[in-house]
Each structure stands twice: as C-alpha cells, then as structure tokens.
Amino acid sequence: MRPEHYKDGGAADQSTRLKVGFVLARSFTLSAFAMFVDTLRLASDEHDRSGRVRADWQVLGSTRHLITSSCGVQVAPTSDFVDPGRFDYIVVVGGLLNRQEPVDRDTVAFLKLADTKKIPLLGVCTGTFILAEAGMMKNHDVCVSWLHAKAFRDRFPELSVRSDRIFNLDRRRGSCAGGSSAADMAVALVRRHIGREAERNALEVLQIEKARSHLEVQPRRPLYEEYKDTRLRAVLIMMEQHLDSDISIAQLAASVGVTRRQLERIFEKEAGMSPARAYAKVRLERAKVLLAQTKLPMIDIAMDVGFRTASQFTHSFKREFGQTPSRARAALLAVS
C-alpha cells in the first residue's frame, strides 16, 4: 500500500498523510460524497477538531465552477487538476444516470493519467459508470447498487458486475454502491492507512456503531423478501431476472417443482395475489426506477419491462400507481 500505516493514536507528518482527491460528476450524489469526506475528516484528527493531521483531501476540477449535486446543493472545487501522483486515491463520485456527459474530456484525461501513474481509482455511487465508460474497469470486479445493476450490465456487458455487496476494493480499483456505504469504504481506507484509533474516532462522531465490511450484503427490499415460502421467493427472483422476456406461469411453476395451479394457491395464500399479478407488480416497480433514473422513451421502458405496447404499459402503470408514467416521471425528477 502506498501510505505507511500509522500506530493507533500516533501522529502523522505532512509526507505520510493519507491523501485523497475527489472528482465530482455533474448531478453527483451529495450524501455519498459527504459520508466519504467526513469519515476522512473525523479520522484525521481527534475530538472533531477537523484538523488535517493524518489525512488530506481536495475536490479536483478542470475549472473552479460550482458543481451542482442531484439535490441542488453546489460544491466548489478546491484544486485544479494537479499531478495525480500527489494523491493516494482518486475518488469519482457519480450521481444521476440520466445526466448526459457527467464529466468533461479534461476530467477523463486526468483519470487516465492517474491510471498510468498507478493511482487507485474508486467509483462511488454511479462513479463506476464513469470509470467504465473511460475503459478503466476492465479485468476488475465491479460493485454497483442493485438499482443500477441492470443499467450497468446493459451498458457494459463485457464487465463483471455484482449488486449484492456494498463496496469492493479490487487491486487498483474500488467501487461502492453509494449512500451510507461510502462511509464504509472510507473506513476501510482509514483502517488500512491510519489505524484503528482513527477509525473508532470517526465512527463514534458519525454515530455509526460498527463499520460494515466489503462482504456485507446490500440492504434492499425487493418483493420476494416479504415472504417466507422458498418456492414463492424463488419464483419472484426469477421474475426479476426475466423482466423483458416472456416466461410463462407454467414455466415458473415447473422451475420450483409444482404445477401451475399449485403455484397459484401458494401465491394466493402467501401474497394475496396471483402469480401473474405479482409479475406485473415486479415489472412496474422496475419501470418506476427507470422513469426516475433514465431519459429512456416510454416505449423503450415498456419493452424493457415486458410490455408489448406503450398504451398497455401506461394503462397498467396508472392502475398500479394512480398516475400515468409521464406524470410519475415529472414528479420523481422534481424531487431528485
């Protein structure tokens, strides 16, 4: 590892501090950036004094123009693109996937320069998409949020991606699902390069009882987690994996060793709905995510989640959520 390890509670001089450069995408996720940088801040000094004793960080940019986050709060870069060799890590914080050109060409060139100098590059939230788009995630395992997993697979089918872990550190690459898991990734770096005492200090001030490891499973609540019957859960998982293809209820039943009628009884008893109704619900929940996260036309979203026509999709969506997909998209974007 590049920085030397510190002893617990030991002092650090300017030459051995953990140094992190942040690259913020347009419409970046403020919470993920804040959790990461505040973990460094609190680990860098004792008793919440915010001194840059054992760590330092900069927000890097091709210009000093304010960068607007997805919630509207703006952050100013604190440094131009200097020699990436000054940093131990470069962290790319992404945000809304529907933002075109989340970073400019100068930023991509800077990231590629950092790669040639063997500086580890970490993608936080959808920052991993930016690194992958630049061709810098080849031969590395990628971790993304389960919300973005399908979009990542569709865009980068040649890359290995998983959406069950909260973060991953893979040689000179790292990736993180975003949100609070940004703090967990930052804590892993603090533990590695500064020490356990710094880790404890950061967690205590952040009111985090215990840092999660890279093996922790993402806290998601898909429909199947609400039920105990293993056959029902298996079928719902299969439904999630076949949103855009036609798999019959009879095939779903056969996959768990029951007849169609038996599967219908299981669903009525456990879920209070038919398998067909559950399938539609799974598809429409996915469509709601696509409406918020992408600028795909309605017909493309409809086809992606298994509807044959836009009118059929609109009718089903309105029946499920009480409004048309267009109105839902406008409402979702207004609060993002």
C-alpha positions in Angstrom: 0.0 0.0 0.0 1.2 3.5 -0.8 0.9 5.3 2.6 2.6 3.9 5.6 0.5 2.5 8.4 0.2 4.6 11.5 0.2 3.3 15.0 -3.1 3.8 16.9 -3.2 7.3 18.2 0.2 8.1 16.6 0.9 11.5 15.0 1.5 11.9 11.2 3.6 14.3 9.4 2.8 16.1 6.1 4.7 13.5 4.0 2.8 10.4 5.3 -0.8 11.7 5.5 -3.5 9.8 3.6 -4.3 12.0 0.6 -7.5 11.7 -1.4 -8.6 13.6 -4.4 -12.3 13.8 -5.2 -13.8 14.2 -8.7 -17.5 15.1 -8.6 -19.7 14.4 -11.6 -22.4 16.8 -12.6 -25.5 15.9 -10.6 -23.4 13.9 -8.1 -24.9 12.4 -5.0 -24.2 14.7 -2.1 -24.8 12.2 0.6 -22.2 9.7 -0.7 -19.6 12.5 -1.1 -20.3 13.9 2.3 -20.2 10.5 4.1 -16.8 9.7 2.4 -15.1 13.0 3.1 -16.5 13.4 6.6 -15.1 10.0 7.5 -11.7 11.2 6.4 -12.1 14.4 8.3 -13.0 12.8 11.6 -10.3 10.2 11.2 -7.7 12.8 10.5 -7.9 14.5 14.0 -9.2 13.8 17.4 -12.3 15.1 19.1 -14.0 16.5 16.0 -11.4 19.3 15.6 -11.3 19.0 11.8 -7.6 19.4 11.6 -5.9 17.7 8.6 -3.4 15.9 10.7 -3.5 12.4 9.4 -5.4 12.8 6.1 -5.9 15.5 3.5 -8.4 15.8 0.7 -9.1 18.1 -2.3 -12.1 18.5 -4.6 -10.5 18.5 -8.1 -11.9 20.1 -11.2 -11.0 21.2 -14.7 -12.5 24.6 -13.7 -13.3 26.3 -10.5 -17.0 26.5 -11.5 -19.5 25.3 -8.9 -20.6 21.6 -9.4 -24.3 21.1 -8.7 -25.3 17.9 -6.9 -28.5 16.0 -7.7 -30.3 17.7 -4.8 -29.2 21.2 -6.0 -26.5 21.9 -3.4 -23.4 23.2 -5.1 -19.7 22.4 -4.2 -16.7 24.4 -5.4 -13.5 22.6 -6.5 -10.7 23.4 -4.2 -7.9 22.5 -6.6 -7.2 22.3 -10.3 -6.1 19.0 -11.9 -2.6 18.8 -10.4 -0.3 15.8 -10.7 -2.4 12.8 -9.7 0.8 11.3 -8.1 0.2 13.7 -5.2 -2.8 11.5 -4.1 -3.1 8.0 -2.7 -6.6 7.6 -4.1 -8.8 9.4 -6.6 -12.5 9.0 -5.8 -15.0 9.6 -8.5 -18.5 10.4 -7.1 -21.3 9.9 -9.6 -25.0 10.7 -9.4 -28.0 10.7 -11.7 -27.6 8.3 -14.6 -29.8 10.4 -16.9 -27.3 13.3 -16.9 -25.5 13.5 -20.2 -21.7 13.9 -20.1 -21.4 13.7 -16.3 -17.7 14.8 -16.6 -15.8 16.6 -19.3 -13.0 15.5 -21.5 -10.3 17.1 -19.3 -11.6 15.0 -16.4 -11.5 11.8 -18.3 -7.9 12.7 -19.4 -7.0 13.3 -15.8 -8.4 9.9 -14.7 -6.5 8.2 -17.4 -3.3 10.0 -16.4 -3.9 8.8 -12.8 -4.2 5.3 -14.1 -0.9 5.4 -15.9 0.7 6.5 -12.7 -0.9 3.6 -10.9 -3.0 5.7 -8.6 -6.0 3.7 -7.3 -9.3 4.9 -8.7 -12.5 4.5 -6.7 -16.0 4.8 -8.2 -18.7 5.8 -5.6 -22.4 5.5 -6.5 -22.5 5.8 -10.3 -18.9 7.0 -10.4 -18.1 3.4 -11.5 -20.1 4.1 -14.7 -17.7 7.0 -15.5 -14.7 4.8 -15.0 -16.2 2.0 -17.0 -17.1 4.4 -19.8 -13.5 5.5 -19.9 -12.4 1.9 -20.3 -10.8 1.8 -16.8 -12.7 -1.1 -15.2 -11.6 -3.9 -17.4 -10.4 -7.0 -15.6 -11.8 -5.7 -12.3 -14.8 -6.7 -10.3 -17.4 -4.0 -10.1 -19.9 -3.3 -7.3 -22.9 -1.1 -8.0 -26.3 -0.5 -6.3 -29.0 -3.1 -7.1 -30.9 -0.1 -8.5 -28.3 0.4 -11.2 -27.2 -3.2 -11.9 -29.3 -3.8 -15.0 -28.3 -0.5 -16.5 -24.6 -1.3 -15.9 -25.0 -4.7 -17.5 -26.8 -3.3 -20.5 -24.1 -0.6 -21.0 -21.1 -2.7 -20.2 -22.0 -6.4 -21.0 -18.3 -7.4 -21.1 -17.6 -6.3 -17.5 -18.1 -8.4 -14.3 -20.6 -6.7 -12.0 -22.4 -7.6 -8.8 -25.1 -5.8 -6.9 -25.1 -7.9 -3.6 -22.1 -6.2 -1.9 -21.9 -2.6 -0.5 -18.4 -2.0 -1.8 -15.4 -3.7 -3.3 -11.7 -2.9 -3.3 -10.0 -4.8 -6.1 -6.3 -4.1 -6.6 -6.1 -0.6 -8.0 -9.8 -0.2 -8.4 -12.7 0.3 -6.0 -16.4 0.6 -6.4 -19.2 1.4 -4.0 -23.0 1.2 -4.1 -23.2 4.7 -2.7 -25.2 6.2 0.2 -24.0 5.2 3.6 -21.7 2.5 2.2 -19.4 5.4 1.1 -18.6 5.7 4.8 -17.8 2.0 5.0 -15.4 2.2 2.1 -13.8 5.3 3.6 -13.4 3.5 6.9 -11.7 0.6 5.2 -9.1 3.1 3.8 -8.7 4.7 7.2 -8.2 1.4 8.9 -5.6 0.4 6.3 -3.6 3.6 6.2 -4.1 5.4 9.5 -5.2 2.9 12.2 -7.9 1.6 14.4 -8.0 4.5 16.7 -8.7 6.9 13.9 -11.4 4.5 12.7 -13.1 4.5 16.1 -13.0 8.2 16.4 -14.7 8.7 13.0 -17.4 6.1 13.7 -18.2 7.5 17.2 -18.7 11.0 15.9 -20.7 9.8 12.9 -22.9 7.8 15.3 -22.1 4.6 13.5 -22.0 1.7 15.8 -19.8 -0.5 13.6 -18.4 -0.3 10.1 -19.6 -2.8 7.6 -17.1 -4.9 5.7 -17.0 -5.4 1.9 -18.7 -8.7 2.5 -21.9 -7.0 3.8 -25.0 -7.6 1.6 -26.7 -4.5 0.2 -29.8 -3.6 2.2 -32.5 -3.9 -0.4 -36.2 -4.7 -0.1 -37.3 -6.5 -3.2 -40.8 -8.0 -3.2 -39.5 -11.6 -2.5 -38.0 -10.6 0.9 -41.5 -10.1 2.3 -42.3 -13.8 2.1 -41.1 -17.0 3.8 -42.1 -19.7 1.3 -38.9 -20.6 -0.5 -40.8 -21.6 -3.7 -42.6 -18.2 -3.8 -39.3 -16.4 -3.2 -37.5 -18.4 -5.9 -40.2 -17.6 -8.4 -40.2 -13.9 -7.6 -36.4 -13.8 -8.1 -36.8 -15.5 -11.4 -39.4 -12.9 -12.4 -36.9 -10.1 -11.6 -34.4 -11.8 -13.8 -36.8 -12.1 -16.7 -38.5 -8.7 -16.8 -38.1 -8.2 -20.6 -38.7 -11.7 -21.7 -41.8 -13.9 -21.9 -41.6 -16.7 -19.3 -44.9 -18.3 -18.6 -46.5 -19.0 -15.3 -46.4 -22.7 -16.1 -42.6 -22.5 -16.6 -42.2 -20.6 -13.4 -44.2 -23.3 -11.6 -42.1 -26.0 -13.1 -38.9 -24.3 -12.1 -39.8 -24.9 -8.4 -41.3 -28.3 -8.9 -45.1 -27.5 -8.7 -48.0 -27.3 -11.1 -49.4 -24.0 -12.2 -52.5 -24.5 -10.1 -50.3 -25.3 -7.0 -48.2 -22.1 -7.6 -51.4 -20.1 -7.9 -52.5 -21.4 -4.5 -49.1 -20.7 -2.9 -49.3 -17.1 -4.2 -52.9 -16.5 -3.1 -52.1 -17.9 0.4 -48.8 -16.2 1.0 -49.0 -13.0 -1.1 -52.7 -12.4 -1.5 -52.3 -12.1 -5.3 -51.9 -14.3 -8.3 -48.5 -15.1 -9.9 -49.5 -13.0 -12.9 -50.4 -10.0 -10.7 -47.1 -10.4 -8.8 -45.2 -10.5 -12.1 -46.9 -7.3 -13.3 -46.0 -5.6 -9.9 -42.3 -6.6 -10.2 -42.2 -5.2 -13.7 -44.0 -1.9 -12.8 -41.7 -1.3 -9.8 -38.7 -1.7 -12.2 -40.3 0.7 -14.6 -40.7 3.3 -11.9 -37.0 3.1 -11.2 -36.2 3.5 -15.0 -38.5 6.6 -15.1 -36.5 8.3 -12.4 -33.0 7.2 -13.4 -33.1 7.4 -17.2 -34.4 9.5 -20.1 -35.5 6.5 -22.0 -38.7 7.0 -24.1 -41.8 5.4 -22.7 -41.9 2.7 -25.4 -38.3 1.7 -24.5 -39.2 1.4 -20.8 -42.3 -0.5 -21.7 -40.3 -3.0 -23.8 -37.6 -3.3 -21.1 -40.1 -4.5 -18.5 -42.0 -6.8 -20.8 -44.9 -4.8 -22.1 -45.6 -5.0 -25.9 -47.1 -1.5 -26.3 -46.8 1.9 -24.7 -50.6 2.1 -24.2 -50.6 -1.3 -22.4 -47.8 -0.1 -20.2 -49.5 3.3 -19.5 -52.8 1.6 -18.5 -51.1 -0.9 -16.2 -48.9 1.7 -14.6 -51.8 4.1 -13.9 -53.8 1.2 -12.4 -50.9 0.3 -10.1 -49.7 3.8 -9.1 -52.7 6.1 -9.7 -51.0 8.2 -12.3 -49.5 7.9 -15.8 -45.8 7.2 -16.3 -45.3 10.7 -17.7 -46.7 12.3 -14.6 -44.8 9.9 -12.4 -41.5 10.8 -14.2 -42.2 14.5 -13.8 -42.9 14.1 -10.1 -39.9 11.9 -9.5 -37.5 14.2 -11.3 -38.9 17.2 -9.4 -37.7 15.8 -6.1 -34.4 14.2 -7.2 
